[in-house]
Amino acid sequence: MRPADIDHSKVTAMKIMVVGGGAREHALCQALSLDPAVTALACAPGNPGIAALADVHPVDPLNPAEVAALAVAVQADLVVVGPEAPLVAGVADAVRAAGVACFGPSGAAARLEGSKAFAKEVMAAANVATARSFTCDSEQEVVAALEAFGPPYVVKDDALAAGKGVVVTGDRQAALAHAASCGRVVVEEFLDGPEVSLFLICDGETVVPLQPAQDFKRVGDGDTGPNTGGMGAYSPLPWAPVTLVDEVVRTVVEPTLREMQRRGTPFVGVLFVGLALTGRGPRVIEFNVRFGDPETQAVLARLRTPFGELLYAAATGTLAAARRPEWDDAAAVTVVVAAEHYPQAPRLGDLVVGIEAAEQVGQVRVAHAGTARDAAGQLVSASGRILSITAVGPDLATARSRAYEAAGRIEVEGGHYRSDIAREAAQVEMSQR
């Protein structure tokens, strides 16, 4: 049965397959497992943490045919594609062609993340406010762009780079070196102001925003050291304007969806808008076409309504009639535990212990970002970011306290984490009382 043949209003039981195997996918599985309509979960390829919630399958997530075949084999009602690389590779297209509903954009629509230059082109056509930029194919063009904007320099790899293709630096030589290592790059003006991450569920026409979050990219306290895939996040944002989400929907997302429709590539999935709140108003830093890590962990920890039915509605074009998400008034803080020498040259294979002790803190979820089982069946580190610890509390201060108490119970040789996640926001929240 193809998705178009289903009476979506009568779907009360779903088998869902999640594609991916990181902390984001673990958080998605955690949220989906709480949806009473979700009767079975599968994940490909999954990880040791996800295996406690879902049936894991060793499928190459970058192989569209393999993923689509597995979706049919497990009789999935919905496939949720987590990472960006499978989306750009056309996994969502293959799944839909196999007759299975899919939450995730087509390969053509995924170019919003797959190419920074394409995203800039779409934003210009849609009149979306973003940083001024130049797309550069040669060293001479990069030099001219750097001179045009001056420091701090922002150089972005045009292609996918696993969240690590951006360099923001006052060092001109470092900016040139990064550009040389990437090939085609986008050089843009630096946007000053606090950054916000906002996820918006889309079915091609309708937009349903989730709660905003803020993440911490640099490895060290006080935003020092090199950029990472993300060292922590929190939600809500007590300092953000109350009108921010509505403004972003009106001025950024709806115009972008209209432009994507005009191009014949409607956007279905989650549009992740990275924003800078500048003195001139919100400006788009970048578009991503999947949930972010670690913001997803903090945002979904506050969700009170069923998650599966929301994603299914988006995947089947019925989002306008879907129940709107409801949110806990509590706060959530996520702290990432990373391997020694991350992000430069993380050491892998170290024993990871203490997860059960961390979860005993109360209102804590642990998501596996990069873990594996060794030959003896022991849990070991398998990538630079090992675990993310998310705690919920009545306020940010309490959530922080719980998250750091839980993180302190994780034992991994050389493991490290930032100590300042949400600290300033908690102070702002306390000052507002």
Secondary structure, 3 states (H helix, E strand, C coil): CCHHHCCHHHCCCEEEEEEECCHHHHHHHHHHHCCCCEEEEEEEECCCCHHHCCEECCCCCCCHHHHHHHHHHCCCCEEEECCHHHHHCCHHHHHHHCCCEEECCCCCCCHHHHCHHHHHHHHHHHCCCECCEEEECCHHHHHHHHHHHCCCEEEEECCCCCCCCEEEECCHHHHHHHHHHHCCEEEECCCCCCEEEEEEEEECCCEEECCCEEECCEEECCCEEEECCCCEEEECCCCCCCCHHHHHHHHHHHHHHHHHHHCCCCCEEEEEEEEEEECCEEEEEEEECCCCCCHHHHHHCCECCCCHHHHHHHHCCCHHHCCCCCECCCEEEEEEEECCCCCCCCCCCCECECHHHHHCCCCEEEEECCEEECCCCCEEECCCEEEEEEEEECCHHHHHHHHHHHHCCCECCCCECCCCCCHHHHHHHHHCC
